[in-house]
């Protein structure tokens, strides 16, 4: 069977762990050469060693323009080009249920990584792609960016901006054969999805993940537990020619969470109606 990414070169930011790791592994399995970018040098180097000659790790702060440029240059120099840019790197923020209590201490970091990092990755990849036959740029958003809600407002704002930025760039770069799409995960369990605080033990983070998994499942029509591999499969689709006619799109991988209210309110209405009718007839 033909590999979907045979001969392609990809960069995956935030590729040492979680969703990025799953994507890097999937890209290599489908024939791509991958540069893994992350601030976690130990995990990134270990993953690159595990994946063999088709992978390389480069420690990268995606909020720094010179480091992002060095990342693109590294991919071109080592593997001969750049066809896929997966701007996956992201950070969470401390959980503040009500915005009036948010000191916005995380705002600059969240925006620097989640938004500026995506913008820099898109720009620097496009500068190469536009003169070398085009390519696919994939940005990591979140259903928190398209679905209104309380809490983590800086994070939500950063992801909303990524979604809009993606659509703008799809229009801007279409003439150069560059497709730009984004993925919005829903209830996918990773360490970051638990919004851990500094100094938390792995055991406490796991307990938070389990608790949040149960809470989030309430708002998800499809009760199947999502995994990083679900995101990797979506990224593979957007990276490959299977999505050749797609650009400017947000793909929600959320078990239907953004489709609407998963609770049939007419069942509740029928129960209330039946109770009122019974009360009325018993008098």
C-alpha positions in Angstrom: 0.0 0.0 0.0 1.3 3.4 -0.9 2.3 5.6 2.0 0.4 8.9 2.2 3.4 11.1 3.0 6.1 9.3 1.1 8.9 11.7 0.2 7.4 14.6 2.2 9.2 16.7 4.9 7.3 17.9 7.9 7.8 20.0 11.0 5.8 19.3 14.1 6.1 21.9 16.9 5.3 20.8 20.4 6.2 17.3 19.0 7.8 15.8 22.0 4.7 14.9 23.9 0.9 14.5 23.7 -0.9 15.4 20.4 2.3 16.5 18.7 4.1 13.2 19.5 1.3 11.2 18.1 1.4 13.2 14.9 5.1 13.0 14.5 4.9 9.2 14.9 2.1 8.9 12.4 3.8 11.1 9.9 7.0 9.0 10.0 4.9 5.8 9.7 3.4 7.2 6.5 6.7 7.9 4.9 7.6 11.5 6.0 10.8 12.9 7.4 10.0 14.9 10.5 11.7 17.6 12.4 10.3 17.6 16.0 10.4 20.9 17.7 9.8 21.4 21.4 11.2 23.0 24.6 11.3 19.5 26.2 14.8 18.5 25.1 14.9 15.1 26.9 11.6 13.8 25.5 12.1 15.3 22.1 15.6 13.8 21.6 14.3 10.4 22.9 11.5 10.4 20.4 13.7 11.3 17.5 16.1 8.5 18.4 13.2 6.1 18.6 11.9 7.1 15.1 15.4 6.7 13.6 16.9 8.5 10.6 13.6 9.9 9.4 13.4 12.2 12.5 15.4 15.0 14.0 14.8 17.0 17.2 15.5 20.7 17.5 14.8 22.5 20.8 12.7 25.5 19.7 10.8 28.3 21.4 8.1 29.0 18.9 7.5 32.5 20.2 11.0 33.5 19.0 11.2 34.4 15.3 14.9 33.5 14.9 14.3 30.1 16.4 11.3 29.4 14.1 13.4 30.4 11.1 16.2 28.2 12.3 13.6 25.3 12.5 12.5 25.8 8.9 16.1 26.1 7.7 17.0 22.9 9.6 14.2 20.9 7.9 15.3 22.2 4.4 19.0 21.6 5.1 18.6 18.1 6.6 15.8 16.6 4.6 15.8 18.8 1.4 12.6 20.7 1.7 9.4 21.5 3.7 6.0 20.3 2.6 4.0 20.2 5.9 4.1 22.6 8.8 2.1 21.5 11.9 1.9 24.4 14.3 0.9 22.3 17.3 2.9 23.8 20.2 0.7 25.4 22.9 0.4 26.1 26.5 -2.5 26.3 28.9 -3.2 28.7 31.7 -4.3 28.5 35.3 -8.0 27.9 35.7 -10.0 30.9 36.9 -13.7 30.2 36.8 -14.7 33.9 36.6 -12.9 36.5 34.5 -13.3 39.2 37.1 -10.9 37.1 39.3 -8.3 36.6 36.5 -5.1 38.6 37.1 -4.1 38.0 33.4 -0.7 36.8 34.6 -0.7 34.1 31.9 -1.9 36.3 29.1 1.4 37.2 27.5 2.8 33.7 27.6 -0.4 32.1 26.3 -0.6 34.6 23.4 3.1 34.3 22.6 3.1 30.6 22.2 -0.5 29.8 21.1 -1.0 32.7 18.7 2.4 34.3 17.9 4.0 30.9 17.6 1.4 29.8 15.1 1.8 33.0 13.1 5.6 32.8 13.0 5.4 29.1 12.0 2.9 29.8 9.3 4.9 32.8 7.9 8.3 31.2 7.9 7.0 27.9 6.4 5.1 29.8 3.7 8.1 31.8 2.7 9.7 28.5 1.7 6.7 26.8 0.3 5.6 29.6 -2.0 8.8 29.2 -4.0 8.9 25.4 -3.8 5.6 24.0 -5.1 3.3 24.8 -2.1 2.4 22.7 0.9 0.1 22.2 3.8 0.1 24.2 7.0 -1.9 22.8 9.9 -2.6 24.9 13.0 -3.7 23.7 16.4 -6.8 25.4 17.6 -9.4 24.2 20.1 -13.2 24.0 20.4 -12.6 26.5 23.2 -11.9 29.0 20.5 -15.1 28.5 18.6 -17.5 27.6 21.5 -18.1 30.3 24.1 -17.8 29.5 27.7 -16.4 30.6 31.1 -12.9 30.3 32.5 -9.5 30.1 30.8 -10.3 33.2 28.8 -6.8 34.0 27.6 -6.5 30.4 26.3 -10.0 30.7 24.6 -9.0 34.0 23.0 -5.7 32.7 21.7 -7.4 29.7 20.0 -10.2 31.9 18.6 -7.6 34.0 17.0 -5.8 30.9 15.6 -9.1 29.9 13.9 -9.6 33.3 12.3 -5.9 33.6 11.4 -6.1 30.2 9.6 -8.9 31.4 7.4 -7.1 34.6 6.5 -3.9 32.8 5.6 -5.9 30.2 3.5 -7.0 33.1 1.3 -3.6 34.9 1.3 -1.6 31.8 0.3 -4.0 30.0 -2.0 -2.3 31.6 -5.1 0.9 29.8 -4.1 -0.6 26.4 -3.7 -0.4 26.5 0.1 -3.3 25.1 2.0 -3.9 26.3 5.6 -6.3 24.5 7.9 -6.8 24.0 11.6 -7.8 21.3 14.0 -9.9 21.9 17.1 -9.7 19.1 19.5 -12.4 18.5 22.1 -12.1 16.1 25.0 -8.7 14.5 24.3 -6.8 13.5 27.3 -3.2 14.8 27.5 -1.2 16.3 30.4 -2.0 19.8 29.2 -5.7 19.1 29.0 -5.9 18.8 32.8 -4.6 22.4 33.1 -2.1 21.4 35.7 -0.5 23.9 38.1 3.2 24.2 38.8 4.7 21.5 40.9 1.9 19.1 40.6 2.8 15.4 40.9 2.1 13.0 38.0 -0.5 11.2 40.2 -2.4 14.4 40.9 -2.4 15.4 37.2 -3.8 11.9 36.4 -6.6 12.4 38.9 -7.4 15.8 37.4 -7.5 14.2 34.0 -9.9 11.6 35.1 -12.2 14.1 36.8 -12.2 16.5 33.8 -12.7 13.5 31.4 -16.0 12.7 33.2 -17.1 16.3 33.3 -16.4 17.0 29.6 -18.1 13.7 28.6 -21.4 15.2 29.8 -21.3 17.8 27.0 -20.2 15.3 24.3 -22.9 13.4 22.4 -20.5 10.6 21.4 -19.3 9.1 24.6 -16.2 7.5 23.1 -13.0 8.5 24.7 -10.9 10.5 22.3 -7.1 9.9 22.0 -4.0 11.7 20.6 -4.2 9.2 17.7 -7.5 10.7 16.7 -5.8 14.1 16.2 -2.9 12.4 14.5 -5.2 10.9 12.0 -6.9 14.2 11.3 -3.5 15.9 10.9 -2.4 13.1 8.5 -5.6 13.8 6.4 -4.8 17.5 6.2 -1.1 16.9 5.5 -1.8 14.5 2.6 -3.3 14.9 -0.8 -6.5 13.3 0.5 -7.5 16.9 1.5 -6.2 18.5 -1.7 -9.4 20.6 -2.1 -9.6 21.8 1.5 -8.3 25.0 2.8 -9.4 27.6 5.4 -11.3 24.9 7.4 -11.6 24.2 11.0 -12.0 20.4 11.7 -13.5 19.8 15.1 -12.5 16.4 16.6 -14.8 16.6 19.6 -17.2 13.7 19.7 -20.0 16.1 18.6 -19.5 18.6 21.4 -19.8 21.6 19.2 -22.8 20.2 17.3 -25.3 21.2 20.0 -26.8 20.3 23.3 -26.4 16.5 23.8 -29.4 16.4 26.2 -32.8 15.9 24.7 -34.7 18.7 26.4 -38.0 17.4 25.0 -37.6 14.4 27.3 -37.4 16.8 30.2 -40.3 18.7 28.9 -42.4 15.6 28.5 -41.6 14.6 32.1 -42.6 18.0 33.4 -45.8 17.9 31.2 -46.7 14.4 32.5 -46.2 15.5 36.1 -48.4 18.6 35.7 -51.1 16.5 33.9 -51.0 13.9 36.7 -51.3 16.6 39.4 -54.2 18.2 37.6 -56.2 15.0 37.1 -55.6 13.8 40.7 -57.4 16.9 42.2 
